[in-house]
């Protein structure tokens, strides 16, 4: 089983959706986690709505800090999503940075374009680990 951690700043959009896609595409072969360097404490309702369109219930997820998931380390891969220097280091076989724009202030189609890009990135990651 592969263990993946997706990290962004607030753990409310990008990393939450990436975790969801890893669960969708990886099934029982993947343990997926997400966290934020400065978690907001809530999952963005826009992210919940965007994933609901794909029949995934993101409302069951929680916004967490890195400290909340460090107990699951080491990971096979830690994927950061544009949080730059704010992303703390976690033990992993590989560290990957995806420069993904924060969709927090985006609406509708623009938000969904980011969601779909994350989906593509997660599929590609799962095919390589």
Secondary structure, DSSP 8 states (H G I E B T S, - for coil): -EEEEEEESSSSSHHHHHHHHHHHHHGGGEEEEEEETT--SS--HHHHHHHHTTT--GGG----BHHHHGGG-SEEEEEE-S-GGGS----EEEEEE------TT--HHHHHHHHHHHHHHHHHHHHH-
